[in-house]
Amino acid sequence: MNGDTRLSEALKASPAILDYVISLNPHDFERLRNPVLNKVMPPRITLRRLAAMVGIPEADFVAKINDLAGIAAEPAELSMPK
């Protein structure tokens, strides 16, 4: 996964990703547990945007998401813009 990956795709890889994302900003992201909002919002937001919203460098955020999904990411993959 990379910064262009939609949250919906990441969530398919591991349910732990939802808990991690919510933990970063419970006030705003807890609503992702609502089934209706969970269907509407994740397809519209990228991992890059989420990283910016919580103030985490994109590479670190994507690396954590990949780790939670059990995906070994190459360092070059994280730094290359698409």
N, C-alpha and C positions, 0 to 999 in steps of 0.2 A: 504494500500500500504506500501511497505517497500523499502529498498535500492536496492533490486534485481528487483523491478518493472521497466519495460521498459517505457521510456517516452511516447511511443505510447499508452500504456494502460492508463497512467495518463491523457493524452490529451482527451481520450474518456470520462473521467469523468466530465471534465469541460473545456470550452474554456478559462476561466480565467487563467488556468495554463500556457498556451502558453504566454500570456502577462507577467505573473510573471517571467517565465524563461528568456524571452527576456530582461526584465528590469534588470536582474542581470548582463548581459554582452551584451549590445546592439550591440557592434561592431561585435562580433562573432555570436550571436544567432539571429539577425534580419533576417538572411537568412532562418530561419525556416518558415518564412511567404511565401517563394517561394513554390508553390504547389509541384514541383518535389522534392525539398530537404526535404519538410515536409513528403513526403511518404517514402523517403529513410533513413533519419537519425534517427528519433524517435524510430523505432523498434530496432536499433542497440545500443542504449545508455541507461544505467540504471540510476535511480535516484541517486545511490551512486556515479557514475562517474560524473554526473552533479554537485553534491554537492562538490566534490573534485575540479572540474574545476573552481568553483566560490569561493572556500575557505570558505564554510559554513559547520559547523558540520552536518554530515549526518542526525542525529536525528532531528535537527532543520529544515533542508530542507524537510525531509519527513513529518514532522508534518505540515509544511506550505502547502505542496502539498495536504495532507489529509484534511486540513482545507478548502482549496479552492475547493476540490472535495465534501465537505460536509460529510466527513468520520470522525467519532470520533475514534481516535486511542488510544489504551491502552499504557501507558508508558512502560510496560514490553515488548510489541510488538516491540517498537522502539529500545530497547537496546539489544535484543536477536539476535545474529548472526544466519544466516540461513545456 
